[in-house]
Amino acid sequence: MIEAEISVVGVLLCAFGLWILGMFGVSLVRSLSSRKQSRVTETLLPQIRNALVDFLAGRDNQALLREFVKTSPEDAGTAIMSFQGTVGGDARDRRSELSIELALLHDWCQDTHSRNLVERRTAFSRLAFVCNYEPCRRVAGDLLRRALKDPDSDIRLSACLALVQSGGIEDVERVFEHTVSENLLVRILLSEALRRHAVPLCERAIPKVIQSGDPARIPAMLQMVIAWERALPMTGVRELLYVLDRKVRLLALRVAPLVPDTPDVRTGILDALMDADPEVAGDAARAAGRLRIEAAHPGLARCLRVGNADLARAAAAALAEMPPRGWVTLQELCSSPNPVTALAASEALARARGPA
């Protein structure tokens, strides 16, 4: 009985040893293959890049580039990607057209279905790189739209960047609606790409988010508008100036100077200037200063007299933006018995007047 058990244990140990030996062999083969590929890459990549430079300069050397693709399509893709951000205009279109001519674009589209996450990420990043070119977008369009629902955030980001390049308002709106539901990092990365589409987004996409009443998406949208820092034909801000959500209200006050200067928006700013919350009143003061709302003088003077130091400085800075009446008010308040008021008024007046 004991001998039988020992025999079984011996067989199992032998099997385990063979398994370890087999895994070692597989690892060794992969390591050697990887080293060989690395040596090939070190040799080919500079040659491919030089050939691409000649091609983008107008030389007809597609036959040479096809040979490189046959030898190492991955290196060819890497070489094309290395020109990201360095070419524009006709050269950029030639580069994108080349990815179609060499069948690389179709390979990348196939790689988007890979089970290997790294391969999928690489494929989508390359599609994002070439989809500024309309024929490339026709090939990859549906793939990119479906990728907006991909579980991987890197893939979703690449899909968004590619769709924004298309310039089609429906795709841009789709990306915008997706972006306001994403985390802060993604919004920062996509904000600049969406900036040039800010005006058309004000027609439908932004009002749609405002009307949704979503407590998460509305602040995200307002943060993006603030980051764009440009005048926009945006509607619906007046309603946001009166919402109960403090965060939304503060962001709306920061957006107010960027939208059409209507009586409703001005009234919302003046009402916020009288708010008991010093941060709300401070943002209202800054908005009033940027818009130079003359009717805000009494409210700004009140904030300067009774507010805390931050609110007093904000109110004083706003009055300094509205000479001569604002300067007269600041001059009067420089002699206030309240040291916070006097200091804020004198500092703002000195900055407004400049060096003596």
C-alpha positions as CSV (number, residue, x, y, z in Angstrom):
1,M,0.0,0.0,0.0
2,I,2.8,2.4,1.0
3,E,4.8,1.5,-2.1
4,A,1.8,2.2,-4.3
5,E,1.3,5.7,-2.7
6,I,5.0,6.4,-3.1
7,S,4.8,5.4,-6.8
8,V,1.8,7.8,-7.3
9,V,3.7,10.6,-5.6
10,G,6.7,9.9,-7.8
11,V,4.6,10.0,-10.9
12,L,3.0,13.3,-9.9
13,L,6.4,14.9,-9.1
14,C,7.7,13.8,-12.5
15,A,4.7,15.2,-14.2
16,F,5.1,18.5,-12.3
17,G,8.7,18.6,-13.2
18,L,7.9,18.0,-16.9
19,W,5.3,20.8,-16.7
20,I,7.9,23.2,-15.2
21,L,10.4,22.2,-17.9
22,G,7.8,22.8,-20.6
23,M,6.9,26.2,-19.3
24,F,10.6,27.1,-19.1
25,G,11.0,26.0,-22.7
26,V,8.0,28.1,-23.8
27,S,9.4,31.2,-21.9
28,L,12.8,30.6,-23.5
29,V,11.3,30.4,-27.0
30,R,9.3,33.6,-26.4
31,S,12.3,35.4,-25.0
32,L,14.5,34.5,-28.0
33,S,11.7,35.5,-30.4
34,S,11.2,38.8,-28.6
35,R,15.0,39.5,-28.8
36,K,15.0,38.6,-32.5
37,Q,12.0,40.9,-33.1
38,S,13.8,43.7,-31.1
39,R,16.8,43.4,-33.3
40,V,14.7,43.5,-36.5
41,T,12.9,46.6,-35.1
42,E,16.1,48.4,-34.3
43,T,17.2,47.8,-37.9
44,L,14.0,48.5,-39.7
45,L,12.4,51.3,-37.8
46,P,14.9,54.0,-38.9
47,Q,14.7,52.8,-42.5
48,I,10.9,53.0,-42.5
49,R,10.9,56.4,-40.9
50,N,13.4,57.7,-43.6
51,A,11.2,56.2,-46.3
52,L,8.1,57.9,-44.8
53,V,9.9,61.2,-44.7
54,D,10.6,60.9,-48.4
55,F,7.0,59.8,-49.1
56,L,5.5,62.7,-47.2
57,A,7.9,65.1,-49.1
58,G,6.3,63.9,-52.4
59,R,8.5,61.0,-53.4
60,D,6.7,58.0,-54.9
61,N,8.3,55.1,-53.0
62,Q,5.2,53.1,-52.1
63,A,6.9,49.9,-53.4
64,L,9.6,50.2,-50.8
65,L,7.1,50.9,-48.1
66,R,5.1,47.8,-49.1
67,E,8.2,45.7,-48.7
68,F,8.6,47.1,-45.2
69,V,5.0,46.3,-44.4
70,K,5.4,42.7,-45.6
71,T,8.5,42.3,-43.4
72,S,7.1,43.9,-40.3
73,P,3.6,45.5,-40.3
74,E,3.9,46.3,-36.6
75,D,7.0,48.4,-37.2
76,A,5.4,50.1,-40.1
77,G,2.5,51.1,-37.9
78,T,4.8,52.3,-35.2
79,A,6.7,54.4,-37.7
80,I,3.6,56.1,-39.0
81,M,2.5,56.8,-35.4
82,S,5.8,58.5,-34.7
83,F,4.7,61.4,-37.0
84,Q,1.8,62.2,-34.7
85,G,1.7,66.0,-34.2
86,T,4.6,66.7,-36.6
87,V,2.8,66.9,-40.0
88,G,-0.3,68.8,-41.2
89,G,-2.2,69.7,-44.3
90,D,-1.5,67.7,-47.4
91,A,1.3,65.7,-45.8
92,R,-1.1,64.6,-43.0
93,D,-3.6,63.4,-45.6
94,R,-0.9,61.6,-47.6
95,R,0.1,59.8,-44.4
96,S,-3.5,58.8,-43.7
97,E,-4.1,57.7,-47.3
98,L,-0.9,55.6,-47.0
99,S,-2.4,53.6,-44.2
100,I,-5.2,52.6,-46.6
101,E,-3.0,51.9,-49.5
102,L,-0.8,49.6,-47.5
103,A,-3.8,47.8,-45.9
104,L,-2.6,48.9,-42.5
105,L,-6.0,50.5,-41.7
106,H,-7.9,47.3,-42.3
107,D,-5.4,45.4,-40.1
108,W,-5.9,47.9,-37.3
109,C,-9.7,47.5,-37.7
110,Q,-9.3,43.8,-37.3
111,D,-7.1,44.3,-34.2
112,T,-9.9,46.2,-32.5
113,H,-11.6,42.8,-32.1
114,S,-8.6,41.2,-30.5
115,R,-8.9,39.5,-27.1
116,N,-5.6,41.0,-26.2
117,L,-6.3,44.4,-24.5
118,V,-3.0,45.9,-25.4
119,E,-3.5,45.1,-29.1
120,R,-7.0,46.6,-28.9
121,R,-5.8,49.8,-27.3
122,T,-3.0,50.1,-29.8
123,A,-5.4,49.6,-32.7
124,F,-7.9,52.3,-31.5
125,S,-5.1,54.8,-30.8
126,R,-3.9,54.3,-34.4
127,L,-7.4,54.7,-35.7
128,A,-7.7,57.9,-33.8
129,F,-4.4,59.1,-35.4
130,V,-5.6,58.7,-39.0
131,C,-9.3,59.4,-38.8
132,N,-8.8,63.1,-39.5
133,Y,-8.9,61.8,-43.1
134,E,-12.4,61.3,-44.4
135,P,-11.8,58.0,-46.3
136,C,-10.3,56.5,-43.1
137,R,-13.4,57.7,-41.1
138,R,-15.7,55.9,-43.6
139,V,-13.8,52.6,-42.9
140,A,-13.6,53.0,-39.1
141,G,-16.7,55.1,-38.3
142,D,-19.0,52.4,-36.9
143,L,-16.2,50.8,-35.0
144,L,-15.4,54.0,-33.2
145,R,-19.1,54.7,-32.4
146,R,-19.5,51.3,-30.8
147,A,-16.2,51.8,-28.9
148,L,-17.8,54.6,-26.9
149,K,-19.4,51.8,-24.9
150,D,-16.2,49.8,-24.5
151,P,-15.5,48.8,-20.8
152,D,-11.9,50.1,-21.2
153,S,-11.4,53.8,-20.6
154,D,-8.3,54.1,-22.9
155,I,-10.3,52.7,-25.8
156,R,-13.2,55.0,-25.1
157,L,-10.8,58.0,-25.1
158,S,-9.2,57.0,-28.4
159,A,-12.7,56.6,-29.9
160,C,-13.7,60.0,-28.7
161,L,-10.6,61.7,-30.1
162,A,-11.1,60.0,-33.5
163,L,-14.8,61.0,-33.7
164,V,-14.1,64.6,-32.7
165,Q,-11.7,64.9,-35.6
166,S,-14.5,64.0,-38.0
167,G,-16.1,67.4,-37.6
168,G,-19.5,65.9,-38.1
169,I,-21.8,67.5,-35.6
170,E,-23.7,64.3,-34.8
171,D,-20.5,62.5,-33.8
172,V,-19.2,65.6,-31.9
173,E,-22.5,65.8,-30.0
174,R,-22.2,62.0,-29.3
175,V,-18.7,62.5,-27.9
176,F,-19.8,65.5,-25.8
177,E,-22.7,63.6,-24.2
178,H,-20.3,60.8,-23.5
179,T,-17.6,63.1,-22.1
180,V,-19.9,64.8,-19.5
181,S,-20.6,61.4,-18.1
182,E,-16.9,60.5,-17.8
183,N,-14.4,61.2,-15.0
184,L,-12.5,64.5,-14.6
185,L,-9.3,63.2,-16.2
186,V,-11.1,62.2,-19.4
187,R,-13.0,65.5,-19.5
188,I,-9.7,67.4,-19.2
189,L,-8.2,65.4,-22.1
190,L,-11.2,65.9,-24.3
191,S,-12.0,69.4,-23.4
192,E,-9.5,71.0,-25.8
193,A,-10.5,68.7,-28.6
194,L,-14.1,69.8,-28.2
195,R,-13.3,73.5,-27.8
196,R,-13.4,74.3,-31.5
197,H,-16.9,72.8,-31.6
198,A,-18.2,74.8,-28.7
199,V,-20.6,77.1,-30.7
200,P,-22.5,74.3,-32.5
201,L,-22.7,72.3,-29.3
202,C,-24.7,75.3,-27.8
203,E,-27.5,74.6,-30.3
204,R,-28.6,71.2,-29.0
205,A,-26.1,69.2,-26.9
206,I,-25.6,71.7,-24.1
207,P,-29.3,72.7,-23.7
208,K,-30.1,68.9,-23.6
209,V,-27.7,68.5,-20.7
210,I,-29.2,71.5,-18.9
211,Q,-32.8,70.2,-19.4
212,S,-31.8,66.8,-18.1
213,G,-31.5,68.1,-14.6
214,D,-28.8,65.5,-14.0
215,P,-26.8,66.6,-10.8
216,A,-23.6,65.0,-12.1
217,R,-23.6,65.8,-15.8
218,I,-24.6,69.5,-15.4
219,P,-21.6,70.4,-13.3
220,A,-19.3,68.5,-15.6
221,M,-20.7,70.4,-18.6
222,L,-20.3,73.7,-16.9
223,Q,-16.7,72.9,-16.0
224,M,-16.0,72.2,-19.6
225,V,-17.5,75.5,-20.7
226,I,-15.4,77.4,-18.1
227,A,-12.3,75.6,-19.4
228,W,-13.1,76.7,-23.0
229,E,-13.0,80.3,-21.8
230,R,-14.7,81.8,-24.8
231,A,-17.9,83.7,-25.5
232,L,-20.7,81.3,-26.4
233,P,-24.3,81.7,-27.6
234,M,-25.4,79.4,-24.7
235,T,-28.9,79.5,-23.2
236,G,-30.4,78.2,-20.0
237,V,-27.8,79.8,-17.7
238,R,-30.4,82.0,-16.0
239,E,-32.2,79.0,-14.6
240,L,-29.0,77.5,-13.3
241,L,-28.3,80.7,-11.3
242,Y,-31.3,79.9,-9.1
243,V,-30.9,76.1,-8.5
244,L,-30.6,74.8,-5.0
245,D,-27.5,72.8,-5.8
246,R,-24.7,75.0,-4.5
247,K,-22.0,73.5,-6.8
248,V,-24.1,74.1,-9.9
249,R,-24.9,77.7,-8.9
250,L,-21.3,78.5,-8.3
251,L,-20.3,77.1,-11.7
252,A,-23.2,78.9,-13.4
253,L,-22.0,82.2,-12.0
254,R,-18.5,81.5,-13.4
255,V,-20.1,80.8,-16.8
256,A,-22.3,83.8,-16.8
257,P,-19.7,86.3,-18.2
258,L,-19.2,83.9,-21.1
259,V,-22.8,83.9,-22.3
260,P,-25.0,86.6,-23.9
261,D,-25.4,89.5,-21.6
262,T,-29.2,89.4,-21.2
263,P,-31.4,91.1,-18.5
264,D,-32.3,87.7,-17.0
265,V,-28.6,86.8,-16.5
266,R,-27.8,90.2,-15.0
267,T,-30.7,89.9,-12.6
268,G,-29.5,86.4,-11.6
269,I,-26.0,87.9,-10.9
270,L,-27.5,90.8,-8.9
271,D,-29.6,88.4,-6.8
272,A,-26.6,86.2,-6.1
273,L,-24.6,89.2,-5.0
274,M,-27.0,89.5,-2.0
275,D,-26.7,85.8,-1.1
276,A,-25.7,85.0,2.5
277,D,-23.1,82.5,1.2
278,P,-19.9,84.5,0.8
279,E,-18.6,82.2,-2.0
280,V,-21.7,82.6,-4.0
281,A,-21.6,86.4,-3.5
282,G,-17.9,86.4,-4.4
283,D,-18.4,84.6,-7.7
284,A,-21.4,87.0,-8.4
285,A,-19.0,90.0,-7.7
286,R,-16.5,88.6,-10.1
287,A,-19.2,88.1,-12.8
288,A,-20.5,91.6,-12.2
289,G,-17.0,93.0,-12.6
290,R,-16.3,91.2,-15.9
291,L,-19.6,92.3,-17.3
292,R,-19.3,95.8,-15.8
293,I,-22.8,95.8,-14.4
294,E,-23.4,99.4,-13.2
295,A,-26.5,98.3,-11.2
296,A,-24.2,96.1,-9.1
297,H,-22.5,99.1,-7.4
298,P,-24.7,99.1,-4.2
299,G,-24.4,95.3,-3.8
300,L,-20.6,95.4,-4.4
301,A,-20.2,98.2,-1.8
302,R,-22.3,96.2,0.7
303,C,-20.1,93.1,0.1
304,L,-17.0,95.3,0.6
305,R,-18.3,96.7,3.9
306,V,-19.7,93.5,5.5
307,G,-18.1,90.6,3.8
308,N,-15.1,88.5,4.8
309,A,-11.6,89.2,3.4
310,D,-12.1,87.1,0.2
311,L,-15.5,88.6,-0.5
312,A,-14.2,92.1,0.1
313,R,-11.3,91.6,-2.3
314,A,-13.6,90.2,-5.0
315,A,-16.1,93.1,-4.6
316,A,-13.2,95.7,-4.6
317,A,-11.7,94.2,-7.7
318,A,-15.1,94.4,-9.4
319,L,-15.6,98.0,-8.5
320,A,-12.1,98.7,-9.9
321,E,-13.3,97.4,-13.3
322,M,-16.0,100.1,-13.4
323,P,-14.4,103.6,-13.4
324,P,-15.2,106.4,-12.6
325,R,-18.1,105.6,-10.3
326,G,-16.4,102.4,-9.0
327,W,-13.2,104.2,-8.3
328,V,-15.1,106.9,-6.4
329,T,-16.7,104.2,-4.2
330,L,-13.4,102.6,-3.5
331,Q,-11.9,106.0,-2.6
332,E,-14.7,106.6,-0.1
333,L,-14.2,103.1,1.4
334,C,-10.5,103.5,1.8
335,S,-11.2,105.5,4.9
336,S,-13.6,102.9,6.4
337,P,-13.1,102.0,10.1
338,N,-13.3,98.4,9.0
339,P,-9.7,97.4,8.4
340,V,-10.7,94.6,6.0
341,T,-12.8,97.0,3.9
342,A,-10.2,99.7,3.9
343,L,-7.3,97.4,2.9
344,A,-9.3,95.7,0.1
345,A,-10.4,99.1,-1.3
346,S,-7.0,100.7,-1.2
347,E,-5.3,97.6,-2.8
348,A,-7.8,97.4,-5.6
349,L,-7.6,101.2,-6.2
350,A,-3.8,101.1,-6.3
351,R,-3.8,98.2,-8.8
352,A,-6.4,100.0,-11.0
353,R,-4.5,103.2,-11.1
354,G,-1.2,101.5,-11.7
355,P,2.2,102.9,-10.8
356,A,2.3,106.5,-9.8
